[in-house]
Amino acid sequence: MTKLLEIAVEKISKLPGTEQDEIAKIILDEIKDEKVWYNKFRNSQNELSVLADEALKEFNDGKTRPEEL
């Protein structure tokens, strides 16, 4: 465990139980969300590569134009 996490856990442990549970829920939800995003990006690398190749080809073929402000 990192020093920063140790400090956070120590401070959290001094809070009332209901607040500890709320913070624990936030942390667990964040970990779950991170895993979901990681898996989505990990599984989409081939698709992103194909889209990037298509965009580069369109640019090289002169089929794109700068965004107007």
FENVENLIN-V746579 format. One record per residue. N is the residue number from 1. RES is the residue in three letters. PSI is psi in whole degrees, 0 to 359 (none if undefined). OMEGA is omega in degrees with one decimal (999 if undefined). Layout:
n res psi omega
N RES PSI OMEGA
N RES PSI OMEGA
This chain:
n res psi omega
1 MET 139 180.0
2 THR 161 179.4
3 LYS 318 -179.4
4 LEU 318 178.9
5 LEU 322 176.5
6 GLU 317 179.2
7 ILE 316 -179.8
8 ALA 315 -179.2
9 VAL 320 178.4
10 GLU 314 -179.8
11 LYS 319 179.5
12 ILE 323 -177.5
13 SER 342 -179.9
14 LYS 353 179.6
15 LEU 161 174.8
16 PRO 154 -176.5
17 GLY 321 -179.1
18 THR 321 177.8
19 GLU 322 176.4
20 GLN 316 179.6
21 ASP 321 178.5
22 GLU 316 178.9
23 ILE 319 178.2
24 ALA 318 179.0
25 LYS 317 178.5
26 ILE 315 -179.0
27 ILE 313 -179.3
28 LEU 320 177.0
29 ASP 320 179.7
30 GLU 317 177.8
31 ILE 317 178.9
32 LYS 314 179.2
33 ASP 319 179.2
34 GLU 319 179.3
35 LYS 319 179.3
36 VAL 311 179.8
37 TRP 319 179.4
38 TYR 313 -179.1
39 ASN 323 178.4
40 LYS 315 -179.4
41 PHE 321 179.7
42 ARG 320 -177.3
43 ASN 353 -176.4
44 SER 6 -176.2
45 GLN 319 178.8
46 ASN 316 179.1
47 GLU 317 179.6
48 LEU 323 178.8
49 SER 318 178.0
50 VAL 315 179.6
51 LEU 320 178.8
52 ALA 318 178.1
53 ASP 318 178.9
54 GLU 317 -179.7
55 ALA 318 178.9
56 LEU 320 178.5
57 LYS 316 178.3
58 GLU 320 178.4
59 PHE 312 -179.1
60 ASN 332 178.4
61 ASP 2 179.3
62 GLY 23 -177.7
63 LYS 7 178.3
64 THR 165 177.0
65 ARG 156 -179.7
66 PRO 149 176.3
67 GLU 134 178.6
68 GLU 137 -179.7
69 LEU none 999
